[in-house]
Amino acid sequence: MDNNCIKTLSVWTDTFKVPEFDSLKENINADVCIVGAGISGITCAYLLASEGKKVVIIDDGIIGGGETGNTTAHITSVIDDRFSRIEKLHGIDRAQMASQSQRNAIFEIERIINKENIQCDFKKVEGYLFFKADDKIFTEEYEAAMRAGMEVEISDSPLSSFKDYKTLKFAGQAQFHVLKYIASLANAITKMNGKIFTGTFVNDIEDSKEQVIIKTGKVLLLKPMMQ
Ligand SMILES: Cc1cc2nc3c(=O)[nH]c(=O)nc-3n(C[C@H](O)[C@H](O)[C@H](O)COP(=O)(O)OP(=O)(O)OC[C@H]3O[C@@H](n4cnc5c(N)ncnc54)[C@H](O)[C@@H]3O)c2cc1C
């Protein structure tokens, strides 16, 4: 093994093969073109196609081959930047808005899974946030999270390796197999006459009053980077 090369393998890409799509070979028209077939692009395309829009998705790799296929796939409303920081910067109302929008996103994913009957190992779980024992932010974050409307409580650590950490437990979090999820959404999009092209790099966008032209060119990436 090459000692200079550290390889990681995503559990999602290792356990599920996403469907393949052709590359774009001709000029086409659409109401909306989305660049990027990760969870953001696929979700956006699914919602627009559900509203009757003619949607095209273009990705330079395979679907889910960017960050999406390499995440921990923890669907969380606990914002990485911390509620205490958001409250300090933007006030309680905005912190509540941010928290509500994150919780709505989880409900939306669950709604889509139920509507499309997607088998993606979706499960509601509790989320834990660990703080070093002397971390002053702990109380600040606990109180700000409550003010923001989060269902949070001080808890024992569920992990022996984190037993010396102060712990916040958040209810209403979730996990799923993210590639199974987006593969089913891709399938639903094509059933609604949406089009998905992979292995196609978008290298320029021309915007005028009449139209937007998305230009594609050389393919840069054909496989997920981690494989
Ligand atoms: C290690 C890690 C763990 C994470 N864990 C979590 C987690 O547990 N929970 C969570 O909510 N978030 C997590 N995140 C963040 C999460 O990965 C991202 O928020 C989410 O997956 C981003 O999805 P996306 O669709 O915006 O981007 P991506 O999945 O990266 O999709 C963007 C796509 O656009 C394509 N693309 C870009 N430019 C072009 C172009 N010019 N032409 C054609 N195609 C193009 C890329 O190839 C890619 O496929 C994690 C991130 C990392 C790095």
The ligand as an SDF file (V2000), in Angstrom:
LIG
                    3D

 53 58  0  0  0  0  0  0  0  0999 V2000
  -17.5260   14.6120    5.5520 C   0  0  0  0  0  0  0  0  0  0  0  0
  -18.8660   15.3240    5.4380 C   0  0  0  0  0  0  0  0  0  0  0  0
  -19.9260   14.8880    6.2240 C   0  0  0  0  0  0  0  0  0  0  0  0
  -21.1500   15.5530    6.1500 C   0  0  0  0  0  0  0  0  0  0  0  0
  -22.1710   15.0600    6.9100 N   0  0  0  0  0  0  0  0  0  0  0  0
  -23.3700   15.6690    6.8210 C   0  0  0  0  0  0  0  0  0  0  0  0
  -24.4660   15.1510    7.5680 C   0  0  0  0  0  0  0  0  0  0  0  0
  -24.3540   14.1820    8.2910 O   0  0  0  0  0  0  0  0  0  0  0  0
  -25.6670   15.7920    7.4590 N   0  0  0  0  0  0  0  0  0  0  0  0
  -25.8310   16.8870    6.6400 C   0  0  0  0  0  0  0  0  0  0  0  0
  -26.9400   17.4140    6.5650 O   0  0  0  0  0  0  0  0  0  0  0  0
  -24.8050   17.3720    5.9190 N   0  0  0  0  0  0  0  0  0  0  0  0
  -23.5890   16.7980    5.9860 C   0  0  0  0  0  0  0  0  0  0  0  0
  -22.5540   17.2930    5.2590 N   0  0  0  0  0  0  0  0  0  0  0  0
  -22.7980   18.4030    4.3590 C   0  0  0  0  0  0  0  0  0  0  0  0
  -23.4620   17.7680    3.1300 C   0  0  0  0  0  0  0  0  0  0  0  0
  -22.5600   16.9040    2.4860 O   0  0  0  0  0  0  0  0  0  0  0  0
  -23.8510   18.7620    2.1530 C   0  0  0  0  0  0  0  0  0  0  0  0
  -24.6210   19.7480    2.7840 O   0  0  0  0  0  0  0  0  0  0  0  0
  -24.7110   18.1540    1.0240 C   0  0  0  0  0  0  0  0  0  0  0  0
  -24.4220   16.8030    0.7250 O   0  0  0  0  0  0  0  0  0  0  0  0
  -24.3920   18.9930   -0.1530 C   0  0  0  0  0  0  0  0  0  0  0  0
  -25.2000   18.5500   -1.1950 O   0  0  0  0  0  0  0  0  0  0  0  0
  -25.1870   19.3320   -2.5350 P   0  0  0  0  0  0  0  0  0  0  0  0
  -26.1890   18.6860   -3.4280 O   0  0  0  0  0  0  0  0  0  0  0  0
  -25.3350   20.7950   -2.2920 O   0  0  0  0  0  0  0  0  0  0  0  0
  -23.6850   19.1610   -3.0970 O   0  0  0  0  0  0  0  0  0  0  0  0
  -22.9950   17.8940   -3.7540 P   0  0  0  0  0  0  0  0  0  0  0  0
  -23.4970   16.5980   -3.2390 O   0  0  0  0  0  0  0  0  0  0  0  0
  -21.5210   18.1310   -3.6640 O   0  0  0  0  0  0  0  0  0  0  0  0
  -23.4860   18.0050   -5.2590 O   0  0  0  0  0  0  0  0  0  0  0  0
  -22.9860   18.9770   -6.1400 C   0  0  0  0  0  0  0  0  0  0  0  0
  -22.8290   18.3110   -7.4810 C   0  0  0  0  0  0  0  0  0  0  0  0
  -22.5810   19.3020   -8.4660 O   0  0  0  0  0  0  0  0  0  0  0  0
  -21.6640   18.7990   -9.3910 C   0  0  0  0  0  0  0  0  0  0  0  0
  -21.0680   19.9460  -10.0630 N   0  0  0  0  0  0  0  0  0  0  0  0
  -20.4090   20.9830   -9.4820 C   0  0  0  0  0  0  0  0  0  0  0  0
  -20.0230   21.8710  -10.4370 N   0  0  0  0  0  0  0  0  0  0  0  0
  -20.4400   21.3640  -11.6260 C   0  0  0  0  0  0  0  0  0  0  0  0
  -20.3420   21.8130  -12.9720 C   0  0  0  0  0  0  0  0  0  0  0  0
  -19.7380   22.9680  -13.2840 N   0  0  0  0  0  0  0  0  0  0  0  0
  -20.8950   21.0720  -13.9500 N   0  0  0  0  0  0  0  0  0  0  0  0
  -21.5180   19.9230  -13.6570 C   0  0  0  0  0  0  0  0  0  0  0  0
  -21.6410   19.4450  -12.4080 N   0  0  0  0  0  0  0  0  0  0  0  0
  -21.1190   20.1620  -11.4020 C   0  0  0  0  0  0  0  0  0  0  0  0
  -20.7020   17.9860   -8.5280 C   0  0  0  0  0  0  0  0  0  0  0  0
  -20.0030   17.0050   -9.2600 O   0  0  0  0  0  0  0  0  0  0  0  0
  -21.6470   17.3390   -7.5250 C   0  0  0  0  0  0  0  0  0  0  0  0
  -22.1110   16.0580   -7.9380 O   0  0  0  0  0  0  0  0  0  0  0  0
  -21.3170   16.6540    5.2930 C   0  0  0  0  0  0  0  0  0  0  0  0
  -20.2460   17.0720    4.4940 C   0  0  0  0  0  0  0  0  0  0  0  0
  -19.0340   16.4200    4.5630 C   0  0  0  0  0  0  0  0  0  0  0  0
  -17.9010   16.8800    3.6810 C   0  0  0  0  0  0  0  0  0  0  0  0
  1  2  1  0
  2  3  1  0
  2 52  2  0
  3  4  2  0
  4  5  1  0
  4 50  1  0
  5  6  2  0
  6  7  1  0
  6 13  1  0
  7  8  2  0
  7  9  1  0
  9 10  1  0
 10 11  2  0
 10 12  1  0
 12 13  2  0
 13 14  1  0
 14 15  1  0
 14 50  1  0
 15 16  1  0
 16 17  1  0
 16 18  1  0
 18 19  1  0
 18 20  1  0
 20 21  1  0
 20 22  1  0
 22 23  1  0
 23 24  1  0
 24 25  2  0
 24 26  1  0
 24 27  1  0
 27 28  1  0
 28 29  2  0
 28 30  1  0
 28 31  1  0
 31 32  1  0
 32 33  1  0
 33 34  1  0
 33 48  1  0
 34 35  1  0
 35 36  1  0
 35 46  1  0
 36 37  1  0
 36 45  1  0
 37 38  2  0
 38 39  1  0
 39 40  1  0
 39 45  2  0
 40 41  1  0
 40 42  2  0
 42 43  1  0
 43 44  2  0
 44 45  1  0
 46 47  1  0
 46 48  1  0
 48 49  1  0
 50 51  2  0
 51 52  1  0
 52 53  1  0
M  END
$$$$
